[in-house]
Amino acid sequence: MISQTIRERVALIETKREALVRLLEQPNLGILRIDVNQALEELDELMDEFKRTFPDLA
């Protein structure tokens, strides 16, 4: 996979993060708040690991 494709896919994943943040702001999530928060944490960890592994692509 070429570096431009990787950059585009990572950018797409980062836009999904913003959707999770907006969802977390909803007052009526109830118990789903735990799952959304966990998804955000895992996504952040993945992005951090990606940036450490491929600093030239981040």
C-alpha positions as CSV (number, residue, x, y, z in Angstrom):
1,M,0.0,0.0,0.0
2,I,1.4,3.4,-0.9
3,S,1.9,6.1,1.7
4,Q,-0.7,8.4,0.2
5,T,-3.4,5.6,0.5
6,I,-2.3,5.0,4.1
7,R,-2.6,8.7,4.9
8,E,-6.0,8.9,3.4
9,R,-7.3,5.9,5.4
10,V,-5.9,7.3,8.6
11,A,-7.6,10.6,7.9
12,L,-10.8,8.8,7.4
13,I,-10.4,7.0,10.7
14,E,-9.8,10.3,12.4
15,T,-13.0,11.7,11.1
16,K,-14.8,8.7,12.6
17,R,-13.4,9.8,15.9
18,E,-15.2,13.1,15.7
19,A,-18.4,11.2,15.2
20,L,-17.8,9.3,18.4
21,V,-17.1,12.5,20.3
22,R,-20.3,14.0,19.1
23,L,-22.2,10.9,20.1
24,L,-20.6,11.0,23.5
25,E,-22.0,14.5,24.0
26,Q,-25.6,13.2,23.6
27,P,-27.4,13.3,27.0
28,N,-29.6,10.2,26.3
29,L,-26.9,7.6,25.7
30,G,-27.4,5.7,29.0
31,I,-25.2,2.7,29.3
32,L,-24.0,3.1,25.7
33,R,-21.8,5.9,27.0
34,I,-19.4,3.3,28.4
35,D,-19.1,1.6,25.0
36,V,-18.6,4.9,23.1
37,N,-16.0,6.0,25.7
38,Q,-14.2,2.7,25.3
39,A,-14.2,3.0,21.5
40,L,-12.7,6.5,21.8
41,E,-9.9,5.3,24.1
42,E,-9.0,2.4,21.8
43,L,-9.1,4.6,18.7
44,D,-6.8,7.0,20.4
45,E,-4.4,4.2,21.4
46,L,-4.4,2.9,17.9
47,M,-3.6,6.3,16.4
48,D,-0.8,6.9,18.9
49,E,0.7,3.5,18.1
50,F,0.4,4.2,14.3
51,K,2.2,7.6,14.8
52,R,5.0,5.9,16.8
53,T,5.4,3.1,14.2
54,F,5.1,5.2,11.1
55,P,6.2,8.7,12.1
56,D,6.9,9.7,8.5
57,L,3.2,9.0,7.6
58,A,1.5,10.6,10.5
